[in-house]
Structures are given as C-alpha cells and as structure tokens.
Amino acid sequence: MSPDLLFALSLAAKMAITALFLVVATFSAERAGPVVGGMISTLPISAGPSYVFLAMDHDAQFIATGALGSFAVNAAICVFALVYAALAQRRSLLMSFVPALAVWFVIAALMRVVAWTTTTAILANVVAFAVCVPIGNRFRYARMPLAVRRWYDIPLRAAMVATLVALVVALSERFGATQTGILAAFPIVLSCLMLILHPRLGGPATAAVLANSLVGLIGFGSFCLTLHLAAVPLGSWGGIVLAVAVNVAINFGLWVVRRRRAVTASGRPSPSP
C-alpha cells in the first residue's frame, strides 16, 4: 500500500470516528435541555479526538504547546457564544451566527501573534469569563419547543467536524503547535448547535443553550490547561486521559451546583448529598 493511500485511509478513519462522537453528543445536547446541553456541548468532543490523532504524529512537547494555544483561544470562544446569544434574541440565524463567527476569527487572528505563557492565558480566560458569564446569564432561560429532525442533520454535523479534523491533522506540520492548537479548539460543536437548532427552535431557545455553555467552557478550558501542564510529565496519552477526566468532572460538578440552586429556588428542599 502506498504511503499516500495509507495516509488518506487513516485520515478518513479519524474523520469518521470524530464525526460519530459529535453526532452522538449533539443529539444528547438537544434532548437534555439548555443547562445539560450547554455542559455536554463544552466537553472535548472535537478537540479531544483531534489531540489523540495529533499525538500519533507529534511528541509530547508539541501537544503541550498546542494545548496552550487552545487554552488561550478558549477566551475567544466565550465571546463567540455571548455575541451569538445576544444577537439571536431578535435576529435571524445568518445575522447572529456570521457576526459571532467573524468576532472569533478576529480574536483568534490577534492571538496568533501573541507569545502565550500559562500565566497570560489564564489571565485572558479569567477576564473573558468575568465579563461574558454575568452578561450571558440573562439569556440562559427560554422555552424549549420540541425539535423536529431534518434529513440533513447528521450529514451536516458529520461533514463539519470531519472537515475540521482533516484540517487539524493535515496542517499541523505547516502551522506549528500553537496555531494547530488554536484550530483544534475551533467551536465546531457550538457552531453545529447554532446552525441546526436555530431554524427549528428559534433564536432565544438556541441562545439559552449557548448561554449555558459559557459556564461549561470553564470545563473545556480546564481540559486545555491540564493537557498543557500534564502532556510532558505524563506523556501525551496520560495527559489526554487526565485532561478529559478533569473536563468531565468539572462540567458534572457545575451541573450539580446549578441543579441544586434550581431546586432550592423552586421552594423545595435541596436533596441531601
């Protein structure tokens, strides 16, 4: 088998595996409501597989540096989600999604020229969360109508995430670690939710999922930061496993806290731990 054919088959397998993860996760997010949907959509559904595949071709230092780029650009994802949530209250999908995406690209382009350190990336995330989460809280609640599935749902999701994985893997050598990390963190899952849910549920309901994802992005940021810190001492695979575990644990903890607050606010006694 020729090297080119082997590369093509390997890339196709990676795209298919990641697409399957995305389809399952986004269907779950649709059914679970805005709070749980926001937590699910900010798990490393796309970035996790991307880093697994990158670890097959690059050393631990490349993974650690790329994860730092992903962690830094997590701040841009916060702004992306907030801009969409605000515009979607009254505007169409096109007039909500395109400006939000443009903002992400502008911020990501500016971040490419910064020599990021762990400290500066943490500061960027702290500032982003401190500004975006309080503003986004006003968009977190909306009536969630029953979603009717369309024939193109699965092909659209699969095509979008498969294209992203292909770009990350194919361009990693040319882009270098930091830019690859920024690309790996592109908000493909949130974009899929916007493109699929907005026409079916309406802007406010879709915005509620994105507004709830702002808190969930704390978990995704923790995935990136953990991978950055752990990839070299634990090795790429150990770092990825630990980072995923941290992300899942934080998002689950955030969901438990929000659920208890909701139960308490409703006047019923909070369940005992």
N, C-alpha and C positions, 0 to 999 in steps of 0.2 A: 504494500500500500504506500502510495506516495506521501511525502510529508504534507503537501498542500491538502490532499484529500483527508488525511488524518486530522489536520487542524480544523477543516471545515466540519467534519463529523463531530469532533469534540466540542466545537463552538455551538453546533446545533443542539447537542445534548444539554449543554449548560443553559442555553436559552429556553429549552423545553422544561427543564426542571424548575427554573426560576419562575417561568410563566405559570406553572402549576401551583407553586406556593402563592403567587399573587392572586390567582383566581379564587382559591380556597379562602384566603384571608379577606378579600374584599366582599365576597358573598357573606362571610360571617359578620363583617362590619355592618353591612346593610341590614341584616336581621336583628342585630343586637341593640339598635338604638344609638343615639348620638354619643352618650358617655362611653359605653363599651366600644362602640365603633371607633371613637377617637383613640382609645387605648390600643385597639388592635391595629389600626392603620399606622401607628407610630412604632410598631415593632420592626426589627430589621428584616423585613420581608424581601426587599430588593437588595439593600446594602449587604446583608448577611451572606447570601449566596454569591454576590459579587466578590466579597473578600475571600470566600472559600476558594473561588476559582482563581483569584489573583495569587493566593497563597501557593497554588500549584506551580506558578511560573516565577514567583519572586521570593526573595528572602524576607526574614522577619523585620529587618530594618525598613524595607520598602513598605510593608504592611503598617508598621508603626507610624511612619511619616504620612502615608496616605490617610490613616485614621485621624491624624491631627487635622488634615485638611477637611475631612468630613465633619469633624467636631466644630471647626471654625464656621463652616458654611451652614451648620445647624441653626445658627442665628438668622441667616437669610431665610431659612425655611419657616421660621416663626413669623417673619414679616410677610412672606408669601401667603401663609394661611390667614393671617389677620387681614391683609388687603382684600383677599377674596371674600372672606366672611363679611366684611363691611360693605363691599360693593354688591354682593349677592342679595342683600336685603331688598333692593329695589331694581336691580339691573339684570339684564339677560346673562346667559352663560358666557357668550362671547365678550360682553363688556365687563364681566367680572374676572374671567379666567385669564384673558390676554394681558390686562394690566398687571395682575398679580404675577404672572409668569415673567413679564418684562422686568418687574422690580427684582425678582430673584436673579435673573441673568445679569442685571446691572450690578447688584451687590456681589454676586459670585465673581464677576469680572474684576471688580475692585479688589476682592480678597486674593485673587491670584498673584498680585504683585506685593503682597504683604509677607514678610518673613515671620511666620507664625511660631510662637512658642506656646507651651502649655499654659502659661500664665495669661498671655494675651488672648488666647482662645477661650479660656474660662471667663475672662472679663467681658468678651464680646457676647457670650451666651448669657451671662448674668444681666447685662444691660438689655438684651433682647427680651428675655423673659420678664424682667421688671417692667418693661414698657408694654409688651404685647399681651401678656396674660390678663392684667386688670382691664384693659380695653376690650379684649375678647370675651370677657365674662358676660357682657350684655347680649351676646349673640348665642349663648350656649343652649338656650331652651327654645324649642319650636315643636309644633305638632308634626308628627312623622306619619304621613299617609302611607298606605300600602304601596310598595313598589311593584310595578309590572315589568317583568324581564323582557328584554328585546333580543332578537336573534343575534345581534352583533355584539352583545355584551362580552361574551367570552373571547371572541376573536380580537376585539379592540383591546381588552386588557392584556391578553397574551402577546399581541403584536407590540404594544408599547413597552412592556417590561423586557421582552426578548430583544428589542432593538437597543434598549439601554445597556443590557448585559453585554451584548455584542460590541457596543462602542467601548465600554469599560475595558473589556478583555483585549480587544484588538488595538486600542490606542494607548494602552498603559506604557508600552515601551517609548512611544513618541512623546507622551505628555509628561512623564515623570510622576513621582509618587504623590506630590501634593495636588496637582491638577487631576490626577486619577481619583484621588480621594474625594475631591470636590464633585467630580462627575458621578462617582459611585453613590453619593448622597443626594443626587437629584431627586426631588419629591415626586417620584413616579406614582406611588400608591395614592397619595393625596390628589394628584392630577387625575388619576383614573376615577376616583370617587367624585370629583367635581364634574368631569365630563359625562359620567353615567348617571349620577343621581340628580343633578340639577334639572335636566329636562323632565325627569319623572317625578321628583318630589317637590321641586320648586327651590328657589334660592334660599329662603330662610331655613328650611329643613336641612338642606345640604350645608349651609353655613354653620348650623349647630354642630354637625359632625366635625367640621374643620376647627371651630372654636374650641371644642373639647379636645381636639388633637394638640392644641397649644401646650396644655399641661403634659400630655403624653410625650411631647418632644423632649421633655426633661429626661425621660427614659431612653429615648434614642440618642440624645447627647451623651448619656452615661455609657451607652454601648460604644460610641466612638472614642470617648475618653479612656474607658477601660481597655479597649483594644490598643490604643496608642501606648498606654503605660505598661501593658502586660505582654505585648507581642514579642518583644526581645527577650525578657527574662523567662517567659514560659514557652516561647516558641509560637509561631503563627497559629497553629491549631489550638494550643492551650489558651492563647489569648482570645481567639474567636469564641471558643466554648464559654469561657468566663464572661466575655462581653455580652453574649446572648443571654446568659443566665442573669446577669445584672439588669439588663433591659427588661426582661420578663418580670423579675422580682419587683422592680420599681414601678412598672406600669400596673401590676397587680395590686401593689400597695396603694397607689394613687386611686385605683378603682374602689378599694375597700374604704378608704377615707371618704371619698365622695359619696359612696352608698350610705355610710353611717351618718354623714351630715344630712343627706336627703331624708333618711328615716327619722332622725331627730327633729328636723324642721317640719315634718308632717304631723308631729304631735304624738307619735307612737314612741314607746321606749326603745332605745337603741339596743340591738341584740348583744348579749354578752359575748366576749371573745372566746 
